[in-house]
């Protein structure tokens, strides 16, 4: 069991860093879904979403590099 001091510290952390806390919560929910509830169809769909997201991130990196090159020149 978690003692009161730790619960209070956790609450303060979540209040101080709400975006990080939200990110961690979403990540944990995704992990639980994948490991405990997802079936083969769900995993195939997740693979597709992940592939699309990887491609989106790669394109963003390329765009950023190109913008930086134009700024330097």
Protein Blocks (a to p, Z undefined) as FASTA:
>chain_A
ZZfklmmmmmmmmmmmmmlmmmmmmmmmmmmmmmmmpcfklmmmmmmmmmmmmmmmmmmm
mmmmmmmmmmmZZ
